[in-house]
């Protein structure tokens, strides 16, 4: 169970890295070579769903694994775990944020686009929480291969967020339908 828990956590980090990058690309209104804007949005949703499923397996396997000694309360209440409380607590915060993201995505048409977008900004908080959780609580954090994966993920998200915050992001994308939302 420990190996499954570790593996699904690492692959979930990769999926959420892809989700953030594709989300920024989707918001830009630009297509990618060989992929339409609709295809990018679909890949974004698929990566997010895959990441969410992997987190569910990650959490479940670590709950039933006797080595990790996690309790259900440790997953919900940050910094409560007996094992590496800071790092597991950051993971609990990431999980809580993921619940908000999934809930707002499922209720997107009921809560409206403005509230959905406001809640969706939580993804920019969830990713670094999950990233630091992986580096601090994972038993593989000191290995060269996990550090390499972490570096690639950090570069990808940093680059996407930098581009999202830049003026160039807004120059050639699709026009915003709601002019008030663009302000």
C-alpha positions as CSV (number, residue, x, y, z in Angstrom):
1,X,0.0,0.0,0.0
2,X,2.9,2.3,0.8
3,X,4.2,2.1,-2.8
4,X,0.8,2.7,-4.3
5,X,0.3,5.7,-2.0
6,X,3.7,7.2,-3.0
7,X,3.3,6.5,-6.6
8,X,-0.2,7.9,-7.0
9,X,0.9,11.0,-5.1
10,X,3.8,11.6,-7.5
11,X,1.7,11.0,-10.6
12,X,-1.1,13.3,-9.1
13,X,1.5,16.1,-8.8
14,X,2.4,15.5,-12.5
15,X,-1.3,15.6,-13.5
16,X,-2.0,18.8,-11.5
17,X,1.1,20.4,-13.1
18,X,-0.4,19.6,-16.5
19,X,-3.8,20.8,-15.3
20,X,-2.4,24.2,-14.3
21,X,-0.4,24.6,-17.5
22,X,-3.4,23.6,-19.7
23,X,-5.7,25.8,-17.6
24,X,-3.5,28.8,-18.3
25,X,-3.4,27.9,-22.0
26,X,-7.2,27.5,-22.1
27,X,-7.7,30.9,-20.5
28,X,-5.4,32.5,-23.0
29,X,-7.7,31.6,-25.9
30,X,-4.8,30.2,-27.9
31,X,-4.7,26.8,-29.5
32,X,-1.6,24.6,-29.6
33,X,0.0,23.0,-32.6
34,X,-2.3,20.1,-33.6
35,X,-4.8,20.8,-30.8
36,X,-7.8,23.1,-31.0
37,X,-8.9,25.3,-28.1
38,X,-11.7,22.9,-27.4
39,X,-9.2,20.0,-27.3
40,X,-7.0,21.9,-24.8
41,X,-10.0,22.6,-22.5
42,X,-10.9,18.9,-22.7
43,X,-7.4,17.8,-21.9
44,X,-7.4,20.3,-19.0
45,X,-10.6,18.7,-17.6
46,X,-9.3,15.2,-18.1
47,X,-5.9,15.9,-16.4
48,X,-7.8,17.5,-13.5
49,X,-10.1,14.5,-13.2
50,X,-7.2,12.1,-13.4
51,X,-5.3,14.0,-10.7
52,X,-8.4,14.0,-8.5
53,X,-8.8,10.3,-8.9
54,X,-5.1,9.7,-8.2
55,X,-5.4,11.8,-5.0
56,X,-8.4,9.7,-3.9
57,X,-6.3,6.5,-4.3
58,X,-3.3,8.2,-2.7
59,X,-5.3,9.2,0.4
60,X,-7.2,5.9,0.6
61,X,-4.1,3.8,0.4
62,X,-2.3,5.8,3.0
63,X,-5.3,5.6,5.3
64,X,-5.3,1.8,5.2
65,X,-1.5,1.5,5.3
66,X,-0.3,0.7,8.8
67,X,3.1,2.4,8.3
68,X,1.7,5.9,7.6
69,X,-0.7,5.7,10.6
70,X,-2.9,8.4,9.2
71,X,-6.4,8.9,10.5
72,X,-9.4,10.5,8.7
73,X,-9.1,13.6,10.9
74,X,-5.5,14.0,9.7
75,X,-6.8,14.5,6.2
76,X,-9.3,17.1,7.0
77,X,-7.7,19.0,9.9
78,X,-4.4,20.5,8.8
79,X,-1.3,20.0,11.0
80,X,-3.0,17.4,13.2
81,X,-1.1,14.2,12.0
82,X,1.4,12.5,14.2
83,X,3.7,11.8,11.2
84,X,5.4,14.9,9.8
85,X,2.5,17.2,10.9
86,X,3.7,20.2,8.9
87,X,4.1,18.4,5.6
88,X,1.0,16.2,6.0
89,X,-0.9,19.4,7.1
90,X,0.1,21.1,3.8
91,X,-1.3,18.1,2.0
92,X,-4.5,18.3,4.0
93,X,-4.8,22.0,3.0
94,X,-4.2,21.0,-0.6
95,X,-6.9,18.3,-0.3
96,X,-9.3,20.8,1.3
97,X,-8.6,23.2,-1.6
98,X,-9.1,20.4,-4.1
99,X,-12.6,19.7,-2.6
100,X,-13.5,23.4,-3.2
101,X,-12.2,23.2,-6.8
102,X,-14.1,20.0,-7.6
103,X,-17.2,21.2,-5.9
104,X,-17.2,24.5,-7.8
105,X,-16.5,22.7,-11.0
106,X,-19.5,20.4,-10.5
107,X,-21.7,23.3,-9.6
108,X,-20.3,25.6,-12.3
109,X,-23.6,26.2,-14.1
110,X,-25.5,26.8,-10.8
111,X,-23.0,29.2,-9.2
112,X,-22.4,31.3,-12.3
113,X,-19.2,32.2,-14.1
114,X,-18.1,35.0,-11.8
115,X,-18.1,32.9,-8.6
116,X,-16.7,29.9,-10.5
117,X,-13.7,31.9,-11.7
118,X,-13.2,33.4,-8.2
119,X,-13.2,29.9,-6.6
120,X,-11.1,28.5,-9.5
121,X,-8.3,30.8,-8.5
122,X,-7.8,28.5,-5.6
123,X,-5.9,26.2,-8.0
124,X,-3.0,28.7,-7.8
125,X,-2.9,27.9,-4.1
126,X,-3.5,24.2,-4.3
127,X,-0.6,23.4,-6.6
128,X,2.2,24.9,-4.4
129,X,0.6,23.3,-1.3
130,X,0.7,19.9,-3.0
131,X,4.1,20.5,-4.3
132,X,5.6,21.3,-0.9
133,X,3.7,18.5,0.6
134,X,5.3,16.1,-1.8
135,X,8.8,17.4,-1.1
136,X,8.4,17.4,2.6
137,X,6.3,14.3,3.5
138,X,7.5,11.9,0.7
139,X,10.1,9.4,1.6
140,X,11.5,9.8,-1.9
141,X,12.1,13.6,-1.5
142,X,15.9,13.2,-1.4
143,X,16.1,11.0,-4.5
144,X,17.5,12.4,-7.7
145,X,14.5,11.3,-9.8
146,X,11.9,13.0,-7.5
147,X,14.0,16.1,-7.4
148,X,14.1,16.0,-11.2
149,X,10.3,15.6,-11.5
150,X,9.8,18.4,-9.0
151,X,12.2,20.7,-10.9
152,X,10.3,20.0,-14.2
153,X,6.9,20.6,-12.5
154,X,8.1,23.8,-10.8
155,X,9.5,25.2,-14.1
156,X,6.4,24.3,-16.0
157,X,4.0,26.0,-13.5
158,X,6.3,28.9,-12.9
159,X,6.5,29.5,-16.6
160,X,2.8,29.2,-17.1
161,X,2.0,31.5,-14.2
162,X,4.6,34.0,-15.3
163,X,3.1,34.1,-18.8
164,X,-0.5,34.4,-17.2
165,X,0.6,37.4,-15.2
166,X,2.4,39.1,-18.2
167,X,1.1,41.6,-20.6
168,X,1.8,39.3,-23.5
169,X,-0.8,36.9,-22.2
170,X,-3.6,39.4,-23.0
171,X,-2.3,40.6,-26.4
172,X,-3.4,37.9,-28.8
173,X,-5.9,35.8,-26.9
174,X,-9.6,35.5,-27.4
175,X,-11.6,38.6,-26.4
176,X,-13.2,38.4,-23.0
177,X,-17.0,38.1,-23.4
178,X,-17.7,39.9,-20.1
179,X,-15.8,43.2,-20.2
180,X,-16.3,43.7,-16.5
181,X,-14.6,40.4,-15.8
182,X,-11.5,41.6,-17.8
183,X,-11.0,44.6,-15.5
